[in-house]
Amino acid sequence: MATRVIYHVVYEDEVWKVKKVGASKSSGNFDTKDKAIEYGRKLAKSETLGQLIIHKMDGKIEIEYTYGQDPSKYPG
């Protein structure tokens, strides 16, 4: 089964960044949160199993989205 690829939209160093979990560098830096979300959503949707976690300026999670086939919780 494929592993879900997770991207975070975070505010760091006075810019909004899209960061892929496990990557050493950000996937993109943006001057607005909306632009970062748009780019992060595009990346997450391009994965077989993707997830986008959007943070507030204070670092707390605001909302998250999953894309692709969610695994079944219950058999049958």
Secondary structure as a PSIPRED ss2 file (coil, helix, strand):
# PSIPRED VFORMAT (PSIPRED V4.0)

   1 M C   1.000  0.000  0.000
   2 A C   1.000  0.000  0.000
   3 T C   1.000  0.000  0.000
   4 R C   1.000  0.000  0.000
   5 V E   0.000  0.000  1.000
   6 I E   0.000  0.000  1.000
   7 Y E   0.000  0.000  1.000
   8 H E   0.000  0.000  1.000
   9 V E   0.000  0.000  1.000
  10 V E   0.000  0.000  1.000
  11 Y E   0.000  0.000  1.000
  12 E E   0.000  0.000  1.000
  13 D C   1.000  0.000  0.000
  14 E C   1.000  0.000  0.000
  15 V E   0.000  0.000  1.000
  16 W E   0.000  0.000  1.000
  17 K E   0.000  0.000  1.000
  18 V E   0.000  0.000  1.000
  19 K E   0.000  0.000  1.000
  20 K E   0.000  0.000  1.000
  21 V C   1.000  0.000  0.000
  22 G C   1.000  0.000  0.000
  23 A C   1.000  0.000  0.000
  24 S C   1.000  0.000  0.000
  25 K C   1.000  0.000  0.000
  26 S C   1.000  0.000  0.000
  27 S C   1.000  0.000  0.000
  28 G E   0.000  0.000  1.000
  29 N E   0.000  0.000  1.000
  30 F E   0.000  0.000  1.000
  31 D C   1.000  0.000  0.000
  32 T C   1.000  0.000  0.000
  33 K H   0.000  1.000  0.000
  34 D H   0.000  1.000  0.000
  35 K H   0.000  1.000  0.000
  36 A H   0.000  1.000  0.000
  37 I H   0.000  1.000  0.000
  38 E H   0.000  1.000  0.000
  39 Y H   0.000  1.000  0.000
  40 G H   0.000  1.000  0.000
  41 R H   0.000  1.000  0.000
  42 K H   0.000  1.000  0.000
  43 L H   0.000  1.000  0.000
  44 A H   0.000  1.000  0.000
  45 K H   0.000  1.000  0.000
  46 S H   0.000  1.000  0.000
  47 E C   1.000  0.000  0.000
  48 T C   1.000  0.000  0.000
  49 L E   0.000  0.000  1.000
  50 G E   0.000  0.000  1.000
  51 Q E   0.000  0.000  1.000
  52 L E   0.000  0.000  1.000
  53 I E   0.000  0.000  1.000
  54 I E   0.000  0.000  1.000
  55 H E   0.000  0.000  1.000
  56 K C   1.000  0.000  0.000
  57 M C   1.000  0.000  0.000
  58 D C   1.000  0.000  0.000
  59 G C   1.000  0.000  0.000
  60 K C   1.000  0.000  0.000
  61 I E   0.000  0.000  1.000
  62 E E   0.000  0.000  1.000
  63 I E   0.000  0.000  1.000
  64 E E   0.000  0.000  1.000
  65 Y E   0.000  0.000  1.000
  66 T E   0.000  0.000  1.000
  67 Y E   0.000  0.000  1.000
  68 G E   0.000  0.000  1.000
  69 Q C   1.000  0.000  0.000
  70 D C   1.000  0.000  0.000
  71 P C   1.000  0.000  0.000
  72 S C   1.000  0.000  0.000
  73 K C   1.000  0.000  0.000
  74 Y C   1.000  0.000  0.000
  75 P C   1.000  0.000  0.000
  76 G C   1.000  0.000  0.000
